[in-house]
Amino acid sequence: MTTLPTLAGTPAAPPHGTPGDGVVHAGPGRWLRAEGVVLLTAALAAFAATHQPWWLVAVLALAPDLAALGLLAGRRVGAAAYNLTHAAPLPAAVVALGVAGHHPLVLALGLVGLAHIGMDRCLGYGLKYPDDPGHTHLGWHGPRVAPPPSD
């Protein structure tokens, strides 16, 4: 990875990563953020049609982030747990179960999950790589962590 010099003389990583670091760059990143806005908007519009109480959105909007507690078991487990709750297949399956079973609450819960994903994507938060909790497919967030001895 290309590094930039700092005043202290130690290299710092570029703010947006470099090609080959597993991060989406430039135009595609903007499209993915726009896609997140669309997903967030559509999920909330569909949620409104379920006639479930809006306090569910307020209470559960950040629930998928609890998966980051998987980091307590190591970076690989943490990234896997986080990605499971921050990729569309799981909440989409919950939506499908809600629709198939005519369960508006189940449908609403899946839609809140999709809304969370959309919110994260439009804010630039992506799926995590196991090398560093801040390394996502949409860029780096927060300070970089030293690699673990073995994980």
N, C-alpha and C positions, 0 to 999 in steps of 0.2 A: 504494500500500500504506500502511496506517495505521502510524504509528511511535509508539514510546513514548519519553519523554524519559529521559536518563540523567543521572547526577550530573555528568558532564563537559559536559553541555549539548548533546551530539550525539545525534541520534536513533538508537535501536536498534530492530531489527525485533521484532515480537511473537514470543514463543517458539513459538507454534503456527501462525503465519501468519494470514492473513485470508481471508475468502471472496473468490474470484476470483483467488487466487494459484496455482491449480493443485494445491492440497494438499487431501487428504481431511480433513475435520474431524469431531470429536465421535463420535457413534454409528457412522457408517460406518467410521471408522478403527479402532474397537474390533472391529468385525466382520471387517475385513481382517486384523487381528492374530490373531483367533481362527481365521480361515481358514488363516493361516500355520501355526498350531499343528497343525491337522488335516492339512495337506499334509506337514509335517515328520514327524508320527507315521505317517501312511499310507505315505509313501515309505520310511521306515526299516523298517516292518513288511514291506513288499513286498521290500525289500532282503534281509531275513532269509530270505525264501522262496527267494532265488536261490542260497543256500548259498555265496556268494562270501565271501572273507575280510573281516572287519570292519576290517582295517587299510586297506582301500581307502577306507572312509568317512573314517578319520582323515587319510589322506594327501591325499585329493581334496576334502574338505569345503570348503576355502577356495579351490580352484582357479579357480572362476568369478570371484573377485575380481581375478585377474590381468588381466582385461579392462580394469580401471581404468588400466592402462598406456597404453591408447589416448588418455588425456588428454595424453600427450606429443605427440600429433599435433594437439591442439586440443580445445576443449570439445565441439564437435559430434561429432567422431570418438570422443572418449572416452565421451560419453553413449550414442552408438549402440552401441559395442562393449560397454559395461557392460550396457545394456538387452538386447542380444542374448543374453547369458549369464544374465540375471536375470529373464527372462520365460519362461513355461512352454512355448511352442512348440518351442524347440530341444531341451530335455531330453525333452519328450514325444515328439518325433520319434525321438530316440535310443532311448527305451523301445519305441516301436512297431517300430523296426528290430530290436531285440533279441528282441521277442516273435515277429515275423514270421519271422525267420531262425533262431529257436531258439538264440540266442546269450546265455547267462546273463550273461556278462561285459558285453556291450554293454547289456543290460537293466539290470544293476547300475549301470553308469556313468550312464545316464539317470536312474535313481532317486536317485543321489547328487546330481545336478544339481537335481532336484525338491526333495530334502531341503534343499539349500542355499537355494533360493528360499523354502521354508517357514520356515527359520530366520531369514532376513533379514526376512521379513514380520512374524513374531511379535516381532521385536526393533524393529520400526518403520522398517526400511530399505526404501525403495521404488525405483522406476524413476527414473532421473535426467533432469532437464531440462538442456538445453545451456547455460543461462545461468550456472549456478554448480554446481560439483561437489557441493555440499551440499544442493541443491534437489531434493527427490524428491517423488513423488506422495503420500508418507505424512508429509512434513514436512521440516524443515530439520535438517541434521546438521553440526556443526562450524562454524568461523568462515566468514563469507561472504567471498568473494573479489571483488576489484574487477573490473568488466567488462573483457574484453580490448579492445585497440584495434580489432581486427576479426578475426572468426573465421568 
